[in-house]
Amino acid sequence: MVNTEYNSSTNNMSVLDAVGEFHTSSKFNVWFGRFLPPSDRANLYGPFYANEWAVYTDGIQDGYPFVSQGRDNGAMYWGDFKAGIVKMKLSAGAFDGRSADGISGLIWAARAQFDFWDAENGYYLNGTYYGDKNLLAIAGATQIQDYKTATTVDFLMERKVMNGGDFTIESEYSRYNRLGGYNGNYGKSEGGYGLASILFPKVIGVGKIQALGKFAIAEFTDGIGSPITNPSYRQKTTEVDLGYIMKQFDARVFAYGKVTSFNQVQTNFWDAGVGLQFQLSKQIMGVR
């Protein structure tokens, strides 16, 4: 499996995934190469399959160390299982620390996910399924390198509503203890967010309207150096999106607004705009 990404600002093509896969059944899969390691749901769905528009800006999602776009170089086992009404997705592997964070020790990674309603087959995930599934999923993931840790717990509930609509709740708690994180001047950070969205069932033109809201709080502590130069601080992020979903992730438009505030250290700011996502084909573009 090889997936690439084109950066129009630098005119460069980069490798996202370059994976050799060994597969005997849904319960036994071995990957080796460059790919998304066991981590939080936000990393495993990536920016093109997230429910929100301003993903990875809250200081919480996907703070794991990486080589490029959340990917690491290494080897991993993963498998899908079923035990009664519970579906389990388990993954574990070892990854090159030097290429990810400059430290020679291996990064050990593991994730366990439990789906109580519909199953999510395969390894990579989505932030929403736009009414194709009823989901109740909870998962925990951790990465360890030389006693440093990055740990997350994520939750997703999604229900089909009103014959063509969809209601989604997503949340995550993260704790980065000297491994990963969003600010290299701080040894530890932790926080959580809650997100809710509704996709209205009525078709208007060629698409449906979606409304989304998100609130996140992240705490940054153990500043490098003295507490005077790098004091602990808190970040709050509020995002509101209004989407027009034409063909799920292949064609969608967002009007979005985001406010990011801090109690000290950094300056408050806001961001707003219109975003368009258009994918010609998953097979041609090699996104998934």
WOFENBEL-V588836 format. One record per run of one state. SS is the DSSP state (~ for helix, > for strand, _ for the rest). FROM is the first residue (numbers start at 0). TO is the last residue. If there is no record, write none. Layout:
<<SS,FROM,TO> <SS,FROM,TO>>
This chain:
<<_,0,0> <>,1,6> <_,7,10> <>,11,24> <_,25,26> <>,27,35> <_,36,39> <~,40,44> <_,45,45> <~,46,48> <_,49,66> <>,67,67> <_,68,69> <>,70,82> <_,83,84> <>,85,94> <_,95,95> <~,96,100> <_,101,105> <>,106,114> <_,115,133> <>,134,144> <_,145,146> <>,147,160> <_,161,163> <>,164,177> <_,178,184> <>,185,198> <_,199,202> <>,203,203> <_,204,205> <>,206,222> <_,223,231> <>,232,244> <_,245,246> <~,247,249> <>,250,261> <_,262,267> <>,268,277> <_,278,280> <~,281,284> <_,285,287>>
